[in-house]
Amino acid sequence: MYYCIIKDVVPLSINLLLEDKGRYQQKMESYKAMIQKSMRMNEYNQNIEPYHPKDNIYGIFYYFYRTVSKHDKKKHKHGNLDTDNIIKPIWDSLRGLLYEDDNQLRFVIGGSLNISHVHNNLTYDFDFDNPDLQKTIVEPKYNRIIYIECGYINHHDFIDNMEIRERKW
């Protein structure tokens, strides 16, 4: 499993591609470099080796943000960032580093969450196993946090966590 936490970066939206393809490609190059650098810099991710093309892997992406002022709300339009529009550039950025093609991602979880009311005295009960993420979320100095995780799908754990019911028609 590989993960990274990126602080104070607004995610790139695929909507920019629809608006201005040239500008999107230009921004995507620097975005990809930043995402890959962040993944490599995480001490947990020593000696990153890409997953084999036949591996089934999962991906988790969360964008946490705090709206600080009315200006911040207007400037960054956090509430208008659709998760499905910001998740694609993330997976595209990891192509060549973690996997050959993002079609290897068999199971993807993603979301955007306003954490303006989260601080040391008041926390939500986030069910994240990653203590680094928990600590970063409650630190009020970060207004934007991107969390990315990729790993092998363990089919036994995956099936054990799902409730499978037999339908009788």
N, C-alpha and C positions, 0 to 999 in steps of 0.2 A: 504494500500500500504506500502511495506517495500522497503528500498533501502540502499545501502552502496557505499562508494567510497574508493577504496583501492589504496594506492599510492606506487610507486616504486616496483612493483611486476610484473614479466613477467608471463603471464598466462601459465598454463600447457596445453600441446597439447595432444590430443588423439593419435597422431602419435607415441608417446612414448610407448603406449600400444602395437602397432604393432612391435616396435623395441625390447622391453624388458619388458615383462609382469610383472616380479617381481619388477623391478625398478619403473615401472609405479604405481603399487599398493602401494609401499612404499612412493613414492612422493605424491600420491593421498591422503593418510591418513593425511599427514601434510598440504597439500593444502586445504583439506576439513576443517580441524580444523581452519586454518587461515581465510578461507572464512566465516565460521560460527561465529567465534569470531568477525570479522569485522562487520558482520550483527548485532550481539548482542550489540556491542559497540556503534553503532549509536544511539544518544539520541532520534532520531525520532522514533526508533523502540522499544520503551518501551513495555514490556510484549508481546513478540512475541507469537502468537498462530498460529499453522499450519492451513492452509486452509483445509476445509472439503474435503474428497476425491471426492465428487460430484461437487465441485466448479470448475467453469471454470476460469482459471487465465491466465494472460499474463506475459511474461518475456521480459525484455529489458537488453541487454548486449552491452557495448561498451568498446573497448580497445583503448585508446589514447596513443600515444608514440611520443617521440622526438628522432631523431637520432642525437647524439651529435658529434660523430666523425666516421671516417672510421672504427676504432677498434670496436666501439659500433655497427655499422651496421653489421660487420662480426660476432661479438660475439652473438648478440641476433637475428639477421636475422629478424628484425621486418617486413620487406616487404614480408617475406615468411610465415608469420603466417596466415593461412587460418582461417577465422572467424568460419567456421563450425567445424574446428578441435579444437578450443579453447573454444567453447561455451558449448560443451557436459560436460567436467569436471566441469564447473561452475554449471550447473543445477544439476549434480550428487552430488555436494558438498552441495547443499541446501536441498537435500532429508532428511527427518526426522526433519528438522528445520522449513521450510516453507510449505512443502507438504509431503504427503506420498510417492508419486511417480511423477517423472517429466512428466509422460504422462498426468498430469492435465494441463500442459501448452498447451493451445489451440492456442495461438498466440504468436509468438516469433519474436523479432527484434534484430538484432545483427550487429556489424560492427567493423572494425579496421580502425583507422584514424591517419595518421602522422600529428602531430600538431607542427612540428619543427618551423614553421613560425608564430605561434600564441604567442603573448605576449601582454603586457598592451597597447601598442600603435597600434598594428595591430591585430584585432581579426576577426575571421570568424563569420558570423551570424548563430550561432548554435541555433536551435529552441528547446531548452531544457527548460522545466518549472522549473527545479531544480536550484536555485541560488547557492547552494553549489558546484554543478558540474561546472557551469559557472566560478565561482571564482577559482576553482582548475585548470581548463584548462588554464587560463591566467597566473597562477603563474609559472614562468619559472623554479622554483627549482625542479619540479616533471617531470621526464622523462618518467614515465609509470603511467598510471591511468586506473584503472578498475572501471567501473560503472555497478552496478547490481540493477535492480528494478523488483519487482513482485507485482501484484495486481489483484483485481477482474476485469473481463471483464464486462464493462457496455455495454450491447448490443445496447442500444439506441444511446449512443455516438459513438460507433463503426460503426454502420450503417449510422448515420448522416454524418460521415466523409468520407464515401465511396461514389463514384459516381456509382450508379447502373443504367445500361441502359438495356432496353429491346431489345433483338435482334429480328429482323424480317428476316426470311429466305425466 
